[in-house]
Each structure stands twice: as C-alpha cells, then as structure tokens.
Amino acid sequence: MSLILEPHYYSGRGKDLKPAKWQDLPGFNPEDLTHPKDYLAPAGLVSAVNVALELGMPLLLTGEPGCGKSQLAYSLAWELDHPQNPGGPWQKPHTFTVKSDTQSRDLFYHFDTLGRFRASRRDGDNDDPRRFLRFEALGVAILQALGFDAVHGLGLTDCLDMTGESQRIAEPRRSVVLIDEIDKAPREVPNDILNEIERMTFDIPELFETGRNKTTVSLQDSKMRPVVIITSNRERELPDAFLRRCVYYHLELPAFRSKTATAGDASGNSGGDVTIESIIEQRLGIKIPAEETVPNAQKSAWAASISFFHYLRKDGQLDKQPSIAELLNWMQLLQKRSQRLTETPHLTNAAWLEVFTASAAVTLLKHKEDQDRIHALIGRWKDQPVS
C-alpha cells in the first residue's frame, strides 16, 4: 500500500517555490463538521428542548467546551425552519456571545455613541442617530416577530441590513436566539438578562426627539416569542434566581459504542441512543468497524482513532482533555490523508502510524506538556491488553 504522508503545501525552507501556490490549497467549508442536518441529540436533550418549548422558558445548557451545546440552537432552528429545497436558505439562530463587560441592554442593540459624536462635529455629515444603531440577537428576533409593517411604523427599517436572511424583516416570524457563554457575564447580569427575555420590551433612548414619543419596541404576541437557548461552560456558578427561571440540561460526553459504558442516569445523558461513534459516522460519512478484539497496535484507522481518544479521556492524565469537536477535526484530517489510498490504512504501517501520531499531537493535545508526551501516550495505548 503506497502512502502519501503529507501534502507539500508548505515546506518551511523557502526553496523550490511555485508561483501562485495558494491556488493549490484545498478549500474549506466550516459547515462540513457543523451543519445541523447531521446533529444528533441524545434522548434527554430532546426531552429538555420540548419541555422548554411547551413552557415557553429559556433552555440553559451546560457541558464542557466542544460538546455540542451551541450546535443545539442551530439544530433546533434547522428543524423549525427547514428549507423547502436542499441547499436553500433557512433562518439560522440569532447569536449573542456574552463578554465580561456585557450588560442586559446589549442583547437588544448597540449604539455607536462615539461615532455619532464625531459625525455631529463634522459639517455636512449625516448624524441621524439611526445610522449608528445596530440591532443584536434578541432585538432582531423581536423585530422579525413584529413584522415589516410594525418595524416600518417605528422608523427602524433603515437600521437593519435586510440584504441577507439573518436580519430580513417581512411577515412576522418566530426565530431562535442563542445566548452563548452566559457564565462570562458579571454576576448580576444573568438575572437582568432573564428579566429582559420575559418582558420582550426595550426602549431606545438614543432615538429620542423633542416633541415625539420615545421609541419603544415591544412584543405582546406570546405565539411569536423567540425561542431562547443559553449556554454555559460553568466557569462560574449562575445565581439560583436565574436557574429557577430556566429549563436546565447538562450535556454529557456520549458513551462509546465500542466500550462497556455505564448505564445512563435518569436524565438520559448516556442512554446509548447517541454514541461517539454514531456522531463521527454521521458527520464524516464513514463506518467505524467493531475491533474490540483486535490489539490496538493492529487496529484500522477509524477504530484506532476512537480507541486512542477513549484512552486519552480515561487514562491519559492530560492537562486538558480533548473534546468531540477536536476528535472530529483529527479524524477529518485522517480521512483527507487516506482518500488516495486503495484500502483503509492500519497502524501496522509505519508511515501511517507516523501520520496518526503527529496529527493527534496537534489536534487533540492543546498543552505543551501533553504534546511532549505523545509518543509515550501512543506507546502505552498500544501496549494495552485486548479487552
């Protein structure tokens, strides 16, 4: 079996250069590994989503980074607004990423105060405040729920970029809002955010003009309220008052089909309906063979990858454990490297073992101390007895 170890896009030597070599670089579509059509939600998460939808409450998701919390919002939006034609436009969730200085008002809009001040100081420059107003995730979702006529009546259509699908205002529509990493907010902000979500009303004082009513955006129709998904990496604990007003689900790492997994708990976190292997197979379009009785040093590429990932998570004693997202990146790289081969590579091939080892180090191990141990980790994993 001939084996192409590595494509020569970059040599690191500055010699034997080819003009316009960038044209040879492979294309990359971020949706290859994230498109919601391939998202697999465990039964417990499906139940939690339906409870939140029925009660009209925000769904709070916790779990380690890279486990699929944010992608749940895209999966839900995909199912709620599935395109009529394959590849057609669909309403993605409106996303707001929380920062350490986020205030509750920031979910609705951002006003460029400094930009407007500068415009007012320049002769002939248009300082209409609407030019400096940008709506954020929850603000856009409320405006879309109100529909074009209501938004036009508020004089806000010029504040939106309606050339794309994300801020297009037409007939009233319901949408999904993703509030990402709520645990990064100052402690008092999560409760303030839930207050705003419950009210679905906000004022824009920057648009106030003498002799005119203040600009208030308010959504009263309960059937049009945005669906809100909130994620947390649990970098800090959230207030009890916040937790009481959410439906809550903790997204665990799925079980391994190829290992003896512990029984799932009452919430359905590890019920066996979704496994690490099924996620990989769905995303990459491959079939992972069952090779539990094959020694690790002789496993085929896909079975070896799953087995080594399991070893790192269970016995690697790493500073940072790899996530499902990083496993997908690694196995996608191995898939690309194996595409020109006539058969599935095995670790018995020294050249493939080199590819396997070098790529695992840079995609799965994100601390120098862990990367320095890659050969020792591979060696101990290979020496494990057959289960």
Backbone torsions as a table, in degrees:
resi	resn	phi	psi	omega
1	MET	NA	117.4	176.2
2	SER	-76.3	149.9	-174.0
3	LEU	-139.5	123.7	174.2
4	ILE	-88.6	108.5	-174.4
5	LEU	-65.1	-49.4	-172.0
6	GLU	-157.4	132.6	175.5
7	PRO	-67.3	143.9	-174.5
8	HIS	-96.4	61.8	174.7
9	TYR	-74.1	-35.1	-176.9
10	TYR	-135.8	130.5	-177.8
11	SER	-101.1	-26.9	-176.7
12	GLY	73.0	12.9	-178.2
13	ARG	-120.4	-15.6	179.1
14	GLY	69.7	20.5	-178.2
15	LYS	-123.9	164.3	178.9
16	ASP	51.3	47.9	-175.2
17	LEU	-83.4	146.1	178.8
18	LYS	-110.1	133.4	179.2
19	PRO	-59.7	142.6	176.8
20	ALA	50.7	45.0	-179.2
21	LYS	-64.6	-20.3	178.7
22	TRP	-58.5	-24.2	-180.0
23	GLN	-67.3	-18.9	179.8
24	ASP	-87.4	-8.5	-178.1
25	LEU	-66.3	142.9	179.1
26	PRO	-70.6	151.2	175.3
27	GLY	-75.0	163.0	-179.9
28	PHE	-143.2	126.0	176.5
29	ASN	-115.9	110.6	-177.9
30	PRO	-55.9	-26.0	-177.3
31	GLU	-76.1	-6.6	178.4
32	ASP	-57.0	-35.7	-177.3
33	LEU	-109.0	1.0	-174.5
34	THR	-129.1	-4.6	-174.9
35	HIS	-59.4	133.7	-174.5
36	PRO	-63.7	-18.0	179.3
37	LYS	-63.7	-21.2	-178.5
38	ASP	-105.7	9.4	-179.1
39	TYR	-76.7	133.6	177.8
40	LEU	-116.3	114.5	-179.9
41	ALA	-98.7	132.9	175.2
42	PRO	-66.2	160.0	-174.5
43	ALA	-58.0	-38.4	-179.8
44	GLY	-64.1	-38.0	178.6
45	LEU	-69.5	-41.1	176.6
46	VAL	-57.0	-44.7	179.2
47	SER	-62.6	-42.9	-179.2
48	ALA	-63.6	-40.3	178.5
49	VAL	-61.7	-44.9	-178.2
50	ASN	-67.1	-34.4	175.5
51	VAL	-63.8	-45.7	-179.7
52	ALA	-62.3	-40.1	179.5
53	LEU	-66.0	-40.5	-177.6
54	GLU	-70.1	-36.4	-179.0
55	LEU	-87.5	-12.5	-177.3
56	GLY	69.7	28.9	-178.0
57	MET	-107.4	154.0	173.7
58	PRO	-64.3	147.4	174.6
59	LEU	-102.8	120.5	177.3
60	LEU	-97.9	123.2	178.5
61	LEU	-112.9	130.2	171.2
62	THR	-117.9	165.8	-178.8
63	GLY	152.8	162.5	-177.8
64	GLU	-66.5	154.4	178.2
65	PRO	-56.9	140.1	177.2
66	GLY	84.2	10.5	-177.6
67	CYS	-93.3	-6.3	176.7
68	GLY	108.0	16.2	-179.3
69	LYS	-63.2	-52.9	-177.3
70	SER	-65.1	-34.8	-178.0
71	GLN	-66.3	-21.4	176.4
72	LEU	-59.9	-39.4	179.7
73	ALA	-62.1	-39.0	178.4
74	TYR	-69.3	-38.7	177.5
75	SER	-62.9	-42.9	179.5
76	LEU	-65.7	-45.4	178.8
77	ALA	-61.8	-38.2	179.1
78	TRP	-62.6	-42.8	-179.3
79	GLU	-73.5	-32.4	-179.4
80	LEU	-77.4	-24.6	-178.3
81	ASP	-136.3	53.1	-177.4
82	HIS	-64.6	131.3	-178.8
83	PRO	-65.9	145.9	179.9
84	GLN	-67.5	-33.2	-179.5
85	ASN	-116.7	141.1	177.6
86	PRO	-55.4	131.3	-179.2
87	GLY	83.0	-0.2	-179.8
88	GLY	-75.6	168.1	-179.4
89	PRO	-68.9	148.4	175.0
90	TRP	-146.3	158.1	-175.3
91	GLN	-82.5	101.6	176.5
92	LYS	-71.0	159.8	178.5
93	PRO	-65.7	147.2	172.7
94	HIS	-81.0	122.4	-170.1
95	THR	-110.7	134.0	173.6
96	PHE	-129.4	120.7	178.9
97	THR	-97.3	120.0	-176.6
98	VAL	-73.0	141.2	176.9
99	LYS	-121.1	173.2	-176.0
100	SER	-66.4	-19.4	-180.0
101	ASP	-110.2	14.3	-178.6
102	THR	-64.3	138.1	170.7
103	GLN	-116.5	159.4	-173.9
104	SER	-59.5	-34.0	-179.8
105	ARG	-61.5	-27.1	-176.2
106	ASP	-63.8	-20.4	177.4
107	LEU	-68.0	-23.1	-175.9
108	PHE	-94.6	-49.9	-177.1
109	TYR	-160.5	165.9	173.8
110	HIS	-127.9	134.6	178.9
111	PHE	-117.2	127.6	-179.3
112	ASP	-84.0	82.6	-177.5
113	THR	-62.2	-43.8	-178.8
114	LEU	-65.2	-41.1	178.8
115	GLY	-62.6	-40.3	179.5
116	ARG	-69.2	-37.7	178.1
117	PHE	-60.8	-44.2	179.5
118	ARG	-63.6	-40.3	179.7
119	ALA	-64.2	-37.5	-179.2
120	SER	-68.5	-20.7	-178.4
121	ARG	-89.3	-11.2	-178.7
122	ARG	-102.7	128.4	179.1
123	ASP	-63.6	134.4	174.9
124	GLY	82.2	-4.6	-179.9
125	ASP	-86.1	140.2	-179.0
126	ASN	-77.4	112.9	-179.4
127	ASP	-106.7	25.0	174.1
128	ASP	-54.4	122.8	-174.7
129	PRO	-59.6	-24.0	-179.8
130	ARG	-65.2	-24.1	177.7
131	ARG	-67.1	-20.3	-172.8
132	PHE	-111.4	14.2	-179.3
133	LEU	-105.3	127.4	177.1
134	ARG	-127.0	122.8	-179.2
135	PHE	-80.6	140.6	178.0
136	GLU	-101.7	-173.3	-165.8
137	ALA	-52.6	-56.6	-176.6
138	LEU	-69.3	-34.3	176.4
139	GLY	-62.4	-45.5	178.5
140	VAL	-63.2	-42.8	-179.0
141	ALA	-61.4	-39.7	178.2
142	ILE	-67.0	-42.6	179.1
143	LEU	-63.6	-39.6	177.4
144	GLN	-66.2	-33.9	177.8
145	ALA	-69.1	-31.1	178.3
146	LEU	-74.2	-34.7	-179.4
147	GLY	91.2	166.9	-171.0
148	PHE	-61.7	-44.5	-175.3
149	ASP	-60.4	-43.9	-179.3
150	ALA	-67.6	-41.0	-179.7
151	VAL	-66.6	-40.1	177.4
152	HIS	-63.3	-39.8	178.7
153	GLY	-63.6	-27.9	177.0
154	LEU	-83.2	-5.9	-179.8
155	GLY	71.8	32.4	-174.2
156	LEU	-112.7	2.3	-176.4
157	THR	-64.2	-32.0	-179.6
158	ASP	-72.5	-9.6	-179.8
159	CYS	-88.6	-2.5	-174.4
160	LEU	-115.1	145.2	173.0
161	ASP	-92.7	96.3	-174.3
162	MET	-97.1	16.5	176.8
163	THR	-76.5	-26.4	178.9
164	GLY	-107.1	178.8	-176.6
165	GLU	-76.2	-29.3	-168.9
166	SER	-66.2	-35.2	-178.7
167	GLN	-116.8	16.0	-179.0
168	ARG	-68.2	130.7	179.0
169	ILE	-113.8	119.0	177.6
170	ALA	-137.2	-121.9	173.8
171	GLU	-68.8	149.8	178.6
172	PRO	-53.2	135.5	-179.4
173	ARG	-144.0	153.6	179.0
174	ARG	-99.3	143.4	-176.1
175	SER	-140.0	173.5	-179.3
176	VAL	-106.1	135.9	176.9
177	VAL	-116.8	128.6	177.1
178	LEU	-108.3	117.6	175.1
179	ILE	-105.5	104.8	-169.1
180	ASP	-94.8	135.9	172.5
181	GLU	62.2	53.6	-179.4
182	ILE	-61.5	-23.7	-177.8
183	ASP	-70.4	-8.8	176.6
184	LYS	-83.6	-11.2	-176.1
185	ALA	-75.0	153.4	170.4
186	PRO	-54.8	152.6	-167.9
187	ARG	-57.2	-36.6	-175.8
188	GLU	-81.4	-13.6	-172.9
189	VAL	-71.1	-40.9	-179.7
190	PRO	-52.4	-43.9	177.9
191	ASN	-64.2	-39.7	177.6
192	ASP	-61.8	-39.2	179.9
193	ILE	-63.1	-44.1	179.0
194	LEU	-64.8	-35.0	175.5
195	ASN	-58.9	-44.2	-179.8
196	GLU	-67.1	-38.9	179.1
197	ILE	-63.6	-40.0	-179.6
198	GLU	-69.4	-35.9	-177.4
199	ARG	-77.6	-37.3	-175.5
200	MET	52.9	39.5	-179.0
201	THR	-141.1	138.6	174.5
202	PHE	-151.3	147.0	175.7
203	ASP	-97.5	156.3	174.9
204	ILE	-124.5	83.5	-175.2
205	PRO	-64.1	-21.7	-179.6
206	GLU	-66.1	-17.5	179.9
207	LEU	-96.8	6.4	-177.5
208	PHE	-65.4	134.2	175.3
209	GLU	-129.0	138.9	-179.1
210	THR	-57.4	132.8	178.3
211	GLY	87.0	-0.5	-179.8
212	ARG	-122.7	154.1	176.7
213	ASN	-65.7	151.7	177.3
214	LYS	-68.3	153.8	-179.5
215	THR	-85.3	111.7	178.9
216	THR	-121.8	126.7	177.2
217	VAL	-104.3	121.7	-174.1
218	SER	-140.8	131.6	177.9
219	LEU	-108.7	115.7	-176.9
220	GLN	-102.9	-21.7	-175.6
221	ASP	-78.0	110.6	-176.5
222	SER	-64.7	-26.3	-179.8
223	LYS	-74.9	-9.0	-178.2
224	MET	-111.4	4.2	-178.4
225	ARG	-61.1	136.1	177.5
226	PRO	-61.0	148.6	173.2
227	VAL	-86.5	125.7	-172.0
228	VAL	-112.6	124.4	174.2
229	ILE	-112.9	128.1	-179.1
230	ILE	-120.3	133.6	179.3
231	THR	-116.7	154.6	177.8
232	SER	-147.4	136.1	172.8
233	ASN	-91.8	4.3	177.8
234	ARG	60.6	36.8	173.6
235	GLU	-68.7	-25.3	171.3
236	ARG	-146.9	152.4	-177.6
237	GLU	-74.3	145.1	179.8
238	LEU	-91.0	151.5	-178.6
239	PRO	-60.7	146.8	178.9
240	ASP	-59.4	-37.9	179.8
241	ALA	-62.0	-33.7	176.9
242	PHE	-68.1	-47.2	-177.5
243	LEU	-61.9	-36.1	-178.3
244	ARG	-62.6	-22.9	-173.0
245	ARG	-103.7	14.5	178.8
246	CYS	-126.1	154.0	161.1
247	VAL	-83.3	136.4	-170.8
248	TYR	-122.2	139.8	174.0
249	TYR	-148.2	134.9	176.0
250	HIS	-102.2	121.1	-176.6
251	LEU	-90.1	105.9	179.4
252	GLU	-82.5	161.3	168.8
253	LEU	-64.6	130.0	179.6
254	PRO	-61.4	162.9	177.2
255	ALA	-70.4	162.4	173.0
256	PHE	-94.0	125.8	177.4
257	ARG	-62.8	-34.6	-173.1
258	SER	-84.3	-2.1	179.5
259	LYS	-122.5	161.8	175.2
260	THR	-77.8	105.7	-176.8
261	ALA	-92.1	150.8	174.8
262	THR	-69.4	153.0	-179.0
263	ALA	-63.8	147.5	-179.2
264	GLY	-69.8	157.1	178.6
265	ASP	-85.5	-176.5	-173.8
266	ALA	-64.1	-24.3	-178.1
267	SER	-82.3	-6.9	178.1
268	GLY	83.7	19.8	-176.7
269	ASN	-61.2	-39.9	-175.1
270	SER	-128.9	50.7	-174.5
271	GLY	-76.8	0.0	178.3
272	GLY	85.5	-5.1	-179.9
273	ASP	-72.9	-30.8	174.9
274	VAL	-125.3	131.1	179.9
275	THR	-123.2	165.7	174.5
276	ILE	-55.6	-44.5	-177.7
277	GLU	-63.6	-41.3	-178.0
278	SER	-66.7	-34.6	176.7
279	ILE	-63.6	-46.7	-179.8
280	ILE	-63.3	-44.7	-179.3
281	GLU	-62.3	-40.3	179.9
282	GLN	-66.6	-43.5	-176.1
283	ARG	-74.2	-40.3	-173.1
284	LEU	-100.6	-9.7	179.2
285	GLY	68.2	36.4	179.8
286	ILE	-119.7	169.4	175.4
287	LYS	-117.6	123.3	-179.1
288	ILE	-94.6	115.4	-176.9
289	PRO	-73.1	154.2	175.1
290	ALA	-84.4	112.1	-177.6
291	GLU	-130.7	40.1	-178.3
292	GLU	-62.0	-30.0	-178.1
293	THR	-91.1	2.1	178.7
294	VAL	-94.2	131.0	176.8
295	PRO	-56.4	144.7	-176.8
296	ASN	-55.7	-37.4	-177.8
297	ALA	-67.7	-11.1	-177.9
298	GLN	-117.1	4.5	-176.5
299	LYS	-68.5	155.5	173.1
300	SER	-76.8	169.0	-169.0
301	ALA	-54.4	-50.0	-172.0
302	TRP	-74.4	-42.8	178.0
303	ALA	-64.6	-37.9	178.4
304	ALA	-65.0	-39.2	-178.9
305	SER	-63.1	-46.5	178.9
306	ILE	-63.7	-43.8	-178.3
307	SER	-63.2	-42.2	-179.1
308	PHE	-69.5	-38.3	176.1
309	PHE	-60.3	-44.7	177.5
310	HIS	-60.5	-42.5	179.2
311	TYR	-62.0	-44.0	-179.8
312	LEU	-61.3	-42.8	-177.9
313	ARG	-69.3	-37.0	-172.3
314	LYS	-91.2	-42.7	-170.8
315	ASP	-126.2	0.4	-173.8
316	GLY	-72.7	-21.7	-178.2
317	GLN	52.0	52.6	-175.9
318	LEU	-88.9	156.1	172.3
319	ASP	-67.5	-33.0	177.0
320	LYS	-141.2	120.9	179.5
321	GLN	-75.1	141.9	177.2
322	PRO	-71.0	150.1	-178.7
323	SER	-101.5	174.5	175.7
324	ILE	-61.6	-39.1	179.4
325	ALA	-59.4	-41.0	179.7
326	GLU	-71.8	-35.1	174.4
327	LEU	-61.1	-42.6	178.0
328	LEU	-61.5	-43.9	178.0
329	ASN	-58.9	-45.6	-177.9
330	TRP	-63.9	-48.1	-177.1
331	MET	-70.8	-28.1	173.0
332	GLN	-65.1	-40.1	176.7
333	LEU	-62.8	-45.5	177.7
334	LEU	-62.6	-36.3	177.8
335	GLN	-63.8	-43.4	178.5
336	LYS	-62.7	-41.9	-178.1
337	ARG	-68.6	-23.9	-176.4
338	SER	-97.1	-1.8	-172.3
339	GLN	-64.1	-29.4	-178.0
340	ARG	-88.4	0.2	-178.6
341	LEU	-85.3	152.8	-178.6
342	THR	-86.3	-12.3	178.9
343	GLU	-148.8	162.1	-179.9
344	THR	-65.8	127.0	-179.4
345	PRO	-70.9	152.5	177.2
346	HIS	-122.6	158.8	-179.4
347	LEU	-70.5	-10.8	175.5
348	THR	-68.1	-17.4	175.8
349	ASN	-84.7	118.7	-174.5
350	ALA	-61.1	-37.8	-179.3
351	ALA	-66.4	-41.3	178.4
352	TRP	-68.0	-36.9	176.8
353	LEU	-59.9	-36.7	177.9
354	GLU	-65.6	-43.7	176.8
355	VAL	-62.1	-46.2	-179.8
356	PHE	-56.6	-46.8	-175.7
357	THR	-71.1	-49.2	-176.4
358	ALA	-64.3	-39.5	-178.7
359	SER	-74.1	-34.2	176.8
360	ALA	-62.5	-38.6	-177.6
361	ALA	-60.6	-39.9	-172.7
362	VAL	-94.7	-14.1	179.4
363	THR	-103.8	-32.0	-176.9
364	LEU	-99.7	-29.3	-173.3
365	LEU	-107.5	115.9	-171.7
366	LYS	-114.6	18.7	170.7
367	HIS	-126.7	140.0	-178.7
368	LYS	-55.8	-42.3	-178.0
369	GLU	-62.5	-35.6	177.0
370	ASP	-70.8	-41.9	179.3
371	GLN	-63.1	-35.9	179.1
372	ASP	-63.0	-20.6	-177.6
373	ARG	-97.5	6.8	-170.1
374	ILE	-56.9	-43.0	-178.1
375	HIS	-69.2	-36.1	175.9
376	ALA	-66.6	-39.7	178.5
377	LEU	-64.2	-44.6	177.8
378	ILE	-61.5	-43.5	-178.4
379	GLY	-62.8	-45.1	-179.7
380	ARG	-67.4	-37.4	177.6
381	TRP	-64.1	-44.0	-179.3
382	LYS	-63.3	-30.7	-175.8
383	ASP	-84.3	-4.3	-179.2
384	GLN	-63.5	140.1	178.0
385	PRO	-68.3	153.7	177.4
386	VAL	-65.5	131.3	-178.6
387	SER	-74.4	NA	NA
